[in-house]
Amino acid sequence: MPFTSETAKQAGSISRRGKSLATEIRNQITEVAEELIKAIDIGSLSNKDKVLYLKAIMPFILSKNERVDTNQMPTEFQIEIIK
């Protein structure tokens, strides 16, 4: 069976993805999470707990940029002498 625009439409209509959360439920979960984060007394945490807390929240704080290799040396460079 060839892959045509009609068969593509049929294949696209059969989704294996789960249903997305309703906006209302997502907002409620966000509010609960914010309240829990505000309720944590960071001063009472041990150093180990502080590191674990930081490790848990870092993916949500930092942007997910591509990794840049800083060890790569330039292959060409130009030197200009000014007198």
Backbone as ProteinMPNN parsed JSONL, in Angstrom:
{"seq_chain_A": "MPFTSETAKQAGSISRRGKSLATEIRNQITEVAEELIKAIDIGSLSNKDKVLYLKAIMPFILSKNERVDTNQMPTEFQIEIIK", "coords_chain_A": {"N_chain_A": [[0.847, -1.172, 0.0], [0.758, 2.098, -0.994], [2.093, 5.143, 0.361], [0.136, 7.76, 0.747], [-1.383, 11.047, 0.679], [-3.88, 10.673, 1.769], [-3.676, 8.212, 3.173], [-1.767, 8.993, 4.974], [-3.173, 10.85, 6.444], [-5.029, 9.191, 7.7], [-3.302, 7.598, 9.218], [-2.247, 9.521, 10.902], [-4.427, 10.204, 12.404], [-4.752, 8.196, 14.211], [-3.666, 8.135, 17.216], [-1.124, 7.385, 19.524], [-0.449, 8.651, 21.731], [-0.875, 9.84, 25.08], [-3.681, 11.488, 26.598], [-3.66, 15.022, 27.03], [-3.199, 16.915, 30.059], [-5.88, 18.655, 31.528], [-6.242, 22.187, 31.44], [-7.085, 23.371, 33.801], [-6.488, 21.434, 35.766], [-3.722, 21.332, 35.481], [-3.058, 23.932, 36.304], [-3.861, 23.808, 39.004], [-2.066, 21.881, 39.996], [0.327, 23.264, 39.622], [-0.038, 25.407, 41.412], [-0.128, 24.024, 43.881], [2.455, 22.949, 43.912], [3.982, 25.315, 43.999], [3.203, 26.327, 46.513], [4.207, 24.307, 48.186], [6.948, 24.555, 47.709], [7.409, 27.12, 48.72], [6.9, 26.598, 51.392], [9.031, 25.159, 52.322], [11.632, 25.226, 54.62], [14.562, 26.371, 54.071], [16.777, 26.981, 55.597], [16.739, 25.139, 57.669], [17.534, 22.804, 56.533], [19.894, 20.148, 56.014], [23.307, 20.16, 54.776], [23.552, 18.185, 52.83], [20.854, 17.784, 52.143], [20.298, 20.302, 51.09], [21.884, 20.297, 48.786], [20.644, 18.194, 47.388], [18.108, 19.318, 47.034], [18.741, 21.535, 45.439], [19.724, 20.164, 43.236], [17.394, 18.959, 42.366], [15.774, 21.11, 41.549], [17.22, 22.462, 39.614], [16.969, 21.653, 36.789], [14.614, 22.971, 36.113], [15.19, 25.581, 36.33], [17.467, 26.376, 34.846], [18.115, 27.013, 31.392], [17.707, 24.763, 28.647], [20.083, 24.501, 26.869], [22.23, 23.735, 24.056], [25.096, 21.703, 24.546], [28.292, 23.122, 24.889], [31.497, 22.728, 23.698], [34.192, 23.607, 25.45], [36.842, 23.015, 25.458], [37.917, 22.83, 22.982], [40.358, 23.852, 20.804], [41.087, 26.742, 18.807], [41.492, 26.44, 15.268], [42.589, 28.197, 13.507], [44.113, 31.408, 13.703], [44.637, 34.957, 13.86], [47.171, 37.344, 14.021], [47.697, 40.694, 14.695], [49.926, 43.25, 14.419], [50.38, 46.294, 15.905], [51.848, 49.402, 15.506]], "CA_chain_A": [[0.0, 0.0, 0.0], [1.589, 3.304, -1.052], [1.849, 6.17, 1.375], [-0.418, 8.937, 0.083], [-1.863, 12.042, 1.64], [-5.044, 10.105, 2.455], [-3.221, 7.227, 4.161], [-1.067, 9.749, 6.018], [-4.219, 11.438, 7.29], [-5.568, 8.1, 8.509], [-2.29, 7.2, 10.196], [-2.103, 10.603, 11.865], [-5.597, 10.287, 13.286], [-4.61, 7.159, 15.234], [-2.593, 8.607, 18.079], [-0.772, 6.533, 20.664], [-0.121, 9.542, 22.839], [-1.889, 10.0, 26.113], [-4.401, 12.761, 26.574], [-3.001, 16.054, 27.814], [-3.938, 17.331, 31.25], [-6.712, 19.839, 31.365], [-5.583, 23.403, 31.917], [-7.461, 23.588, 35.199], [-5.711, 20.502, 36.594], [-2.329, 21.783, 35.414], [-2.945, 25.124, 37.153], [-3.939, 23.366, 40.396], [-0.79, 21.226, 40.33], [1.329, 24.327, 39.72], [-0.272, 26.126, 42.67], [0.291, 23.154, 44.984], [3.916, 22.881, 43.883], [4.501, 26.598, 44.474], [2.981, 26.398, 47.961], [5.146, 23.397, 48.833], [8.297, 25.133, 47.623], [7.459, 28.247, 49.661], [6.817, 26.083, 52.757], [10.294, 24.523, 52.718], [12.551, 26.085, 55.366], [15.876, 25.985, 53.561], [17.736, 27.128, 56.69], [16.742, 23.962, 58.531], [18.019, 21.639, 55.792], [21.316, 19.827, 56.123], [24.029, 20.46, 53.541], [23.2, 17.149, 51.866], [19.503, 18.069, 51.68], [20.367, 21.501, 50.252], [22.419, 19.877, 47.486], [19.595, 17.42, 46.724], [17.07, 20.278, 46.651], [19.275, 22.285, 44.304], [19.794, 19.229, 42.112], [16.033, 18.7, 41.908], [15.154, 22.272, 40.913], [18.063, 23.019, 38.552], [16.449, 21.508, 35.425], [13.515, 23.886, 35.875], [15.704, 26.946, 36.392], [18.383, 26.617, 33.745], [17.612, 26.688, 30.062], [18.276, 23.53, 28.121], [20.846, 24.827, 25.666], [23.154, 22.711, 23.6], [26.368, 21.693, 25.247], [29.36, 23.751, 24.132], [32.799, 22.181, 24.057], [35.101, 24.718, 25.707], [38.222, 22.551, 25.367], [38.349, 22.8, 21.597], [41.25, 24.959, 20.467], [40.845, 27.242, 17.454], [42.444, 25.905, 14.279], [43.25, 29.336, 12.867], [44.016, 32.688, 14.375], [45.361, 36.023, 13.169], [47.817, 38.304, 14.928], [47.927, 41.969, 14.067], [50.884, 44.049, 15.189], [50.115, 47.731, 15.768], [53.01, 50.189, 15.953]], "C_chain_A": [[0.898, 1.243, 0.0], [1.164, 4.301, 0.018], [1.415, 7.43, 0.657], [-0.885, 9.921, 1.142], [-3.077, 11.516, 2.409], [-4.623, 9.087, 3.509], [-2.453, 7.91, 5.286], [-2.068, 10.371, 6.982], [-4.814, 10.384, 8.216], [-4.579, 7.692, 9.596], [-2.129, 8.257, 11.274], [-3.265, 10.702, 12.826], [-5.556, 9.236, 14.392], [-3.407, 7.53, 16.091], [-2.369, 7.643, 19.233], [-0.393, 7.369, 21.879], [-1.246, 9.563, 23.851], [-2.557, 11.352, 25.981], [-3.667, 13.768, 27.452], [-3.867, 16.416, 29.015], [-4.755, 18.569, 30.941], [-5.991, 21.034, 31.983], [-5.881, 23.651, 33.388], [-6.649, 22.693, 36.133], [-4.25, 20.928, 36.63], [-2.113, 23.004, 36.305], [-2.987, 24.751, 38.633], [-2.634, 22.709, 40.837], [0.313, 22.259, 40.489], [1.185, 25.098, 41.026], [0.19, 25.307, 43.869], [1.813, 23.093, 45.058], [4.536, 24.172, 44.392], [4.346, 26.746, 45.983], [3.961, 25.495, 48.71], [6.566, 23.959, 48.824], [8.44, 26.288, 48.608], [7.488, 27.76, 51.108], [8.124, 25.451, 53.229], [11.189, 25.548, 53.403], [13.967, 25.659, 55.006], [16.933, 26.064, 54.66], [17.819, 25.895, 57.579], [17.252, 22.705, 57.822], [19.499, 21.397, 56.063], [21.987, 20.153, 54.789], [23.682, 19.447, 52.45], [21.815, 17.409, 51.28], [19.466, 19.299, 50.779], [20.872, 21.154, 48.854], [21.36, 19.086, 46.715], [18.461, 18.326, 46.241], [17.501, 21.058, 45.414], [19.32, 21.406, 43.051], [18.403, 18.976, 41.524], [15.443, 19.88, 41.147], [15.964, 22.843, 39.749], [17.504, 22.814, 37.143], [15.31, 22.471, 35.091], [13.966, 25.337, 35.848], [16.561, 27.268, 35.178], [17.736, 26.262, 32.418], [18.339, 25.463, 29.542], [18.956, 23.823, 26.787], [21.735, 23.659, 25.274], [24.464, 22.834, 24.368], [27.445, 22.265, 24.337], [30.683, 23.19, 24.624], [33.783, 23.327, 24.212], [36.557, 24.313, 25.592], [38.756, 22.559, 23.949], [39.162, 24.053, 21.294], [40.943, 25.445, 19.059], [41.908, 26.704, 16.488], [43.184, 27.022, 13.567], [43.103, 30.561, 13.764], [44.903, 33.675, 13.658], [45.894, 36.966, 14.219], [48.093, 39.571, 14.143], [48.829, 42.8, 14.961], [50.626, 45.522, 14.883], [51.299, 48.49, 16.32], [52.605, 51.596, 16.279]], "O_chain_A": [[1.713, 1.413, 0.907], [0.031, 4.292, 0.5], [2.232, 8.1, 0.026], [-0.793, 9.66, 2.342], [-3.279, 11.874, 3.569], [-5.153, 9.094, 4.62], [-2.486, 7.451, 6.427], [-1.836, 10.413, 8.19], [-5.073, 10.659, 9.387], [-4.961, 7.468, 10.745], [-1.898, 7.926, 12.437], [-3.121, 11.22, 13.933], [-6.249, 9.371, 15.4], [-2.264, 7.262, 15.72], [-3.32, 7.15, 19.84], [-0.055, 6.83, 22.933], [-2.41, 9.335, 23.523], [-2.039, 12.25, 25.319], [-3.118, 13.409, 28.494], [-5.087, 16.253, 29.0], [-4.333, 19.427, 30.165], [-5.226, 20.889, 32.936], [-5.008, 24.095, 34.133], [-6.176, 23.148, 37.175], [-3.613, 20.889, 37.682], [-1.093, 23.099, 36.987], [-2.237, 25.311, 39.433], [-2.156, 22.963, 41.942], [1.145, 22.147, 41.389], [2.184, 25.407, 41.676], [0.831, 25.841, 44.775], [2.39, 23.175, 46.142], [5.514, 24.134, 45.138], [5.254, 27.235, 46.657], [4.486, 25.882, 49.754], [7.292, 23.849, 49.812], [9.476, 26.423, 49.259], [8.046, 28.439, 51.969], [8.299, 25.231, 54.427], [11.473, 26.608, 52.844], [14.503, 24.704, 55.569], [17.889, 25.289, 54.651], [18.861, 25.634, 58.18], [17.386, 21.655, 58.45], [20.257, 22.335, 56.311], [21.308, 20.394, 53.791], [23.536, 19.81, 51.283], [21.612, 17.275, 50.073], [18.699, 19.344, 49.818], [20.351, 21.655, 47.857], [21.198, 19.288, 45.512], [17.919, 18.118, 45.155], [16.731, 21.221, 44.468], [18.995, 21.853, 41.951], [18.262, 18.798, 40.314], [14.688, 19.681, 40.195], [15.435, 23.636, 38.971], [17.564, 23.751, 36.348], [15.065, 22.757, 33.919], [13.23, 26.219, 35.405], [16.395, 28.317, 34.555], [16.923, 25.342, 32.327], [19.46, 25.171, 29.959], [18.467, 23.442, 25.724], [21.959, 22.73, 26.05], [24.874, 23.92, 24.777], [27.506, 21.933, 23.153], [30.956, 23.18, 25.825], [34.171, 23.953, 23.225], [37.434, 25.176, 25.623], [39.944, 22.316, 23.739], [38.699, 25.173, 21.506], [40.574, 24.644, 18.2], [43.071, 26.538, 16.856], [44.292, 26.814, 13.073], [42.113, 30.725, 14.477], [45.816, 33.286, 12.931], [45.203, 37.342, 15.166], [48.658, 39.523, 13.051], [48.52, 43.023, 16.131], [50.655, 45.936, 13.724], [51.717, 48.265, 17.455], [53.445, 52.406, 16.671]]}, "name": "protein", "num_of_chains": 1, "seq": "MPFTSETAKQAGSISRRGKSLATEIRNQITEVAEELIKAIDIGSLSNKDKVLYLKAIMPFILSKNERVDTNQMPTEFQIEIIK"}
